[in-house]
């Protein structure tokens, strides 16, 4: 009797596993369920962000951030001062606004990470290549003298 019940239970489980719909449409892997929460930059939480904003004179608030560039790459959604820590002291900056959002453009022509970095609301939104200086036309021309080479 127990053997028949066990067989019937296994048969039901096996038949239930065989379905016409084999897609994984209902399976989702969300960072908040896998990692126990989202990072602050994903939630839009701006608390503590003011310490990572560039001041009007192009400086970060913490004095330790004003030295040489630290090793590492630059990625989207970094704060303004995180980029400054990686790319080095600011060469050129422009502030603006779009509605309630703060806009900032940092331009680095030299250093470990030359480029144009655009920020919206304190977070990096785009990275562009830095403009390259064109070589002057006079420097690339070879000198031509009026004399003919010896032996001709």
C-alpha positions as CSV (number, residue, x, y, z in Angstrom):
1,X,0.0,0.0,0.0
2,X,2.8,2.4,0.9
3,X,4.6,1.6,-2.2
4,X,1.6,2.4,-4.4
5,X,1.2,5.8,-2.6
6,X,4.9,6.6,-3.1
7,X,4.6,5.7,-6.8
8,X,1.5,7.8,-7.2
9,X,3.1,10.8,-5.5
10,X,6.3,10.5,-7.7
11,X,4.1,10.2,-10.8
12,X,2.2,13.3,-10.0
13,X,5.4,15.2,-9.3
14,X,6.9,14.0,-12.6
15,X,3.8,14.9,-14.6
16,X,3.6,18.3,-12.9
17,X,7.2,19.1,-13.9
18,X,6.4,18.4,-17.6
19,X,4.6,21.5,-18.8
20,X,3.9,22.9,-22.2
21,X,5.2,26.3,-21.1
22,X,9.0,25.9,-20.6
23,X,9.8,29.6,-20.7
24,X,11.5,31.5,-17.9
25,X,9.3,34.6,-18.1
26,X,8.3,34.5,-14.5
27,X,11.9,34.1,-13.1
28,X,13.5,37.4,-12.1
29,X,16.8,38.1,-10.5
30,X,16.7,41.4,-8.8
31,X,19.6,43.0,-7.0
32,X,17.5,43.9,-4.0
33,X,16.5,40.2,-3.5
34,X,19.9,38.8,-4.2
35,X,22.2,41.3,-2.5
36,X,20.0,42.5,0.3
37,X,19.4,45.9,-1.1
38,X,20.3,48.4,-3.8
39,X,23.3,50.7,-3.7
40,X,22.6,54.4,-2.9
41,X,23.2,55.5,-6.5
42,X,20.5,53.2,-7.8
43,X,17.8,54.3,-5.4
44,X,18.1,58.0,-6.2
45,X,18.8,58.7,-2.5
46,X,20.7,62.0,-2.4
47,X,21.6,61.9,1.3
48,X,25.3,62.4,1.8
49,X,25.7,63.5,-1.8
50,X,26.4,67.1,-0.9
51,X,29.8,66.1,0.5
52,X,30.6,64.6,-2.9
53,X,29.8,67.7,-4.9
54,X,32.3,70.1,-6.4
55,X,32.2,73.6,-4.9
56,X,31.9,76.8,-6.9
57,X,35.7,77.2,-7.0
58,X,36.2,73.7,-8.4
59,X,37.3,72.0,-5.2
60,X,36.0,69.0,-3.3
61,X,35.1,69.5,0.3
62,X,37.6,67.1,1.8
63,X,41.2,68.3,1.6
64,X,42.6,64.8,1.1
65,X,40.8,64.6,-2.3
66,X,42.8,67.5,-3.8
67,X,46.1,65.6,-4.3
68,X,47.2,63.3,-7.1
69,X,44.8,61.0,-8.9
70,X,44.1,57.7,-7.3
71,X,44.2,54.4,-9.3
72,X,41.1,53.0,-10.8
73,X,38.6,53.6,-13.6
74,X,35.8,56.0,-14.0
75,X,32.2,54.7,-14.4
76,X,28.8,56.2,-14.9
77,X,26.8,57.1,-11.8
78,X,29.9,58.1,-9.8
79,X,29.7,61.3,-7.9
80,X,31.5,64.5,-8.9
81,X,34.3,64.1,-6.3
82,X,34.7,60.4,-7.0
83,X,35.6,61.3,-10.6
84,X,37.9,64.1,-9.4
85,X,39.7,61.6,-7.1
86,X,40.3,59.3,-10.0
87,X,41.1,61.9,-12.8
88,X,43.1,64.4,-10.7
89,X,42.7,68.2,-10.1
90,X,40.0,69.8,-12.2
91,X,41.4,71.6,-15.3
92,X,38.1,73.3,-16.5
93,X,34.6,73.1,-15.1
94,X,31.2,74.7,-16.0
95,X,28.1,74.7,-13.8
96,X,24.5,75.0,-15.1
97,X,21.0,73.9,-14.2
98,X,18.1,72.2,-15.9
99,X,15.0,72.8,-13.8
100,X,15.8,71.6,-10.3
101,X,18.8,69.5,-11.5
102,X,22.4,70.7,-11.1
103,X,24.5,70.2,-14.2
104,X,28.3,70.1,-14.3
105,X,30.8,69.6,-17.1
106,X,34.4,68.7,-16.2
107,X,37.0,68.8,-18.9
108,X,40.4,67.1,-18.6
109,X,42.8,67.6,-21.5
110,X,45.8,66.0,-19.7
111,X,46.3,63.4,-16.9
112,X,45.5,59.8,-16.5
113,X,41.9,60.1,-17.7
114,X,41.5,62.9,-20.3
115,X,37.9,63.4,-21.4
116,X,34.7,65.5,-21.0
117,X,32.6,64.3,-18.0
118,X,28.9,65.4,-17.8
119,X,27.0,65.3,-14.5
120,X,23.3,65.6,-13.7
121,X,22.2,66.0,-10.1
122,X,25.7,65.1,-8.9
123,X,26.0,61.8,-10.8
124,X,28.1,61.1,-13.9
125,X,25.8,60.7,-16.9
126,X,28.2,60.8,-19.9
127,X,31.8,60.4,-20.8
128,X,33.3,61.8,-24.0
129,X,36.8,61.8,-25.5
130,X,38.9,64.8,-24.9
131,X,39.5,67.0,-27.9
132,X,43.0,66.3,-29.4
133,X,45.1,69.2,-30.5
134,X,45.8,69.2,-34.2
135,X,49.5,69.2,-35.2
136,X,50.4,72.5,-36.8
137,X,50.9,72.5,-40.6
138,X,54.3,74.2,-40.4
139,X,55.7,71.7,-38.1
140,X,54.9,68.7,-40.3
141,X,56.4,70.1,-43.5
142,X,60.0,69.0,-44.3
143,X,62.5,71.8,-44.8
144,X,63.5,72.3,-48.5
145,X,66.7,74.0,-49.2
146,X,67.6,75.6,-52.6
147,X,70.8,73.6,-52.8
148,X,71.1,70.4,-54.8
149,X,72.6,67.4,-53.0
150,X,76.3,66.7,-53.7
151,X,77.1,64.3,-56.5
152,X,74.1,65.2,-58.7
